[in-house]
Amino acid sequence: MKKTPLLNVALSRLIASLGHGDMVVIGDAGLPVPPGVELIDLALTHGVPDFISTLKVVLSEMQVESHVLAQEILDKQPTPLTVLDELLAEGELGQRELLSHDQFKVLSRQARAIVRTGECQPYCNIVLVSGVTF
């Protein structure tokens, strides 16, 4: 059995297959999934699993070079934004880029996969850009 926190087979497989610059989106329950992009649907019910718990487990295995958020998250200030800022300050998320929500959805078309959570707060979506460990 694995020793790291990530137990989901599909998510573990995805992270193990990433190369430098590949993108993974962790999204709220309402983020659309573009045709052709793999969906790893973890959503069970309203708020389960939440965005931050999912992100932290992914970060336990994924090397992140940078991340992208929708500019609107700064306007709406959902609760997870505080933790995102803490993770940024700790160096867990690399550099931050902000796009409009519409541009974010266009960028998500290039993702290797979208991980759907049960999060139901606005703009709780992030693009993680894979880095390298060497």
C-alpha positions as CSV (number, residue, x, y, z in Angstrom):
1,M,0.0,0.0,0.0
2,K,1.2,3.6,-0.7
3,K,2.8,5.6,2.0
4,T,1.8,9.0,0.6
5,P,-1.6,10.5,1.3
6,L,-2.9,10.1,-2.3
7,L,-5.0,6.9,-2.6
8,N,-7.1,7.7,-5.7
9,V,-5.8,5.4,-8.5
10,A,-6.7,7.7,-11.4
11,L,-5.2,10.8,-9.8
12,S,-2.0,8.9,-8.8
13,R,-1.7,7.6,-12.3
14,L,-2.1,11.1,-13.8
15,I,0.5,12.7,-11.5
16,A,3.0,9.8,-12.2
17,S,2.6,10.4,-16.0
18,L,3.1,14.2,-16.0
19,G,6.0,15.8,-17.8
20,H,7.5,19.3,-17.4
21,G,4.9,21.9,-18.3
22,D,1.9,19.6,-18.3
23,M,-1.2,21.1,-16.7
24,V,-3.7,19.7,-14.3
25,V,-6.8,21.7,-13.2
26,I,-8.4,21.3,-9.8
27,G,-11.9,22.7,-10.1
28,D,-15.0,23.4,-8.2
29,A,-18.2,21.5,-8.9
30,G,-19.3,24.0,-11.6
31,L,-16.2,24.3,-13.7
32,P,-17.0,23.0,-17.3
33,V,-14.9,20.2,-18.6
34,P,-13.9,20.8,-22.3
35,P,-14.5,17.9,-24.7
36,G,-11.4,15.7,-25.0
37,V,-10.0,16.6,-21.5
38,E,-10.0,13.7,-19.0
39,L,-12.2,14.2,-16.0
40,I,-11.3,12.8,-12.7
41,D,-14.5,13.3,-10.8
42,L,-14.1,13.2,-7.0
43,A,-17.3,15.2,-6.2
44,L,-19.6,13.3,-3.8
45,T,-21.9,16.1,-2.5
46,H,-21.9,19.8,-1.8
47,G,-18.4,20.6,-0.3
48,V,-17.1,17.0,-0.4
49,P,-14.2,16.8,-1.1
50,D,-13.4,20.5,-0.7
51,F,-11.0,22.3,-3.0
52,I,-8.2,22.9,-0.4
53,S,-8.1,19.3,0.8
54,T,-7.9,18.0,-2.7
55,L,-5.2,20.5,-3.6
56,K,-3.0,19.6,-0.6
57,V,-3.2,15.9,-1.4
58,V,-2.2,16.6,-5.0
59,L,0.7,18.8,-3.8
60,S,2.0,15.9,-1.7
61,E,3.0,14.1,-4.9
62,M,3.1,16.7,-7.7
63,Q,6.0,19.1,-8.3
64,V,4.5,22.4,-9.2
65,E,6.4,25.1,-11.2
66,S,3.6,27.6,-11.4
67,H,-0.1,28.0,-11.1
68,V,-3.0,30.0,-12.7
69,L,-6.0,31.5,-11.0
70,A,-8.9,33.4,-12.3
71,Q,-8.6,37.1,-11.5
72,E,-12.2,37.0,-10.2
73,I,-11.1,35.0,-7.1
74,L,-9.4,38.1,-5.8
75,D,-12.7,40.0,-6.2
76,K,-14.9,37.4,-4.6
77,Q,-12.4,36.4,-1.8
78,P,-13.7,32.8,-1.2
79,T,-12.4,31.2,2.0
80,P,-9.8,29.0,0.2
81,L,-7.9,32.1,-1.1
82,T,-6.2,32.6,2.2
83,V,-4.8,29.0,2.0
84,L,-3.7,29.6,-1.6
85,D,-1.8,32.7,-0.5
86,E,-0.1,30.7,2.3
87,L,0.9,27.9,-0.1
88,L,2.2,30.5,-2.5
89,A,4.3,32.1,0.3
90,E,5.6,28.6,1.3
91,G,6.8,28.0,-2.3
92,E,4.4,25.1,-2.9
93,L,2.7,26.7,-5.9
94,G,5.6,28.3,-7.8
95,Q,4.8,31.6,-9.6
96,R,1.2,32.9,-9.9
97,E,-0.5,34.0,-13.0
98,L,-3.9,35.6,-13.2
99,L,-6.3,35.4,-16.1
100,S,-9.9,36.3,-16.5
101,H,-12.3,33.4,-15.8
102,D,-13.1,33.1,-19.5
103,Q,-9.4,32.9,-20.3
104,F,-9.0,30.3,-17.5
105,K,-11.6,28.1,-19.1
106,V,-9.9,28.4,-22.5
107,L,-6.6,27.4,-20.9
108,S,-8.2,24.4,-19.3
109,R,-8.7,23.0,-22.8
110,Q,-4.9,22.3,-22.8
111,A,-5.0,20.4,-19.4
112,R,-4.1,16.7,-19.2
113,A,-7.0,16.4,-16.8
114,I,-9.5,18.3,-14.7
115,V,-10.1,17.1,-11.2
116,R,-13.6,17.9,-10.1
117,T,-14.2,18.5,-6.4
118,G,-17.4,19.1,-4.5
119,E,-16.4,22.7,-3.8
120,C,-19.3,25.1,-4.2
121,Q,-17.6,28.5,-3.6
122,P,-17.0,30.8,-6.6
123,Y,-13.8,30.7,-8.6
124,C,-12.2,27.9,-6.6
125,N,-10.2,26.6,-9.6
126,I,-6.5,26.3,-10.2
127,V,-4.3,25.3,-13.0
128,L,-1.2,23.5,-11.7
129,V,1.8,23.5,-14.1
130,S,4.1,20.6,-13.6
131,G,7.7,21.2,-12.7
132,V,10.7,18.9,-12.4
133,T,12.4,17.5,-9.3
134,F,15.9,17.8,-10.7
